[in-house]
Amino acid sequence: MSQHDTPCATLVTCVGVRRLWHYGLHCERIKSIGVVMKGVLLRTMIIMLGLALASAIVPGVDILGTGSLIFSAILLALVNAIVRPIAFVLTLPLTIVTMGLFIFVLNAAMFGLVASMLQNFQVAGFWSAIFGSVIVSITSTVATWYIGPEGRYEVYVMRRPGD
């Protein structure tokens, strides 16, 4: 019996569920598992991981100390939740003209804004901010694929129609 012949399989990602509908599979969420955490705390930890990676990979991005890393992650989450939507609306015409590429500049500006507020978070220049914000964005995107809307890992059961 191959993997495709089994009547039921488990999928842990939330993104994969959308693809399953394309293949005619029925999918339902059966229960949330994992450590009970608020989505905000978990996403802040993801941002903290992205900032640590950016500090390790990108030359010109330096975060000194664990406390600064934690505080910069919290501050970046707040800036992205409060300042970024306002800046996005104000720069929407420029974003449209550049076919969305200005979003990279906007993300770098938020990254640089947080760095300018903290003494132990330093960004050397524009390109360091661009690459640092790209690393944080990629890390956040990939990690959020595995987190459901409630901020928990989700388990899905796939059933073929008629099973």
WOBELJO-V588838 format. One record per run of one state. SS is the DSSP state (a for helix, b for strand, c for the rest). FROM is the first residue (numbers start at 0). TO is the last residue. If there is no record, write none. Layout:
ss: (SS & SS)
from: (FROM & FROM)
to: (TO & TO)
This chain:
ss: (c & a & c & b & c & a & c & b & c & a & c & b & c & a & c & a & c & a & c & b & c & a & c & b & c)
from: (0 & 2 & 5 & 7 & 11 & 14 & 22 & 24 & 33 & 38 & 57 & 60 & 63 & 65 & 90 & 91 & 97 & 101 & 117 & 120 & 123 & 125 & 144 & 152 & 160)
to: (1 & 4 & 6 & 10 & 13 & 21 & 23 & 32 & 37 & 56 & 59 & 62 & 64 & 89 & 90 & 96 & 100 & 116 & 119 & 122 & 124 & 143 & 151 & 159 & 162)
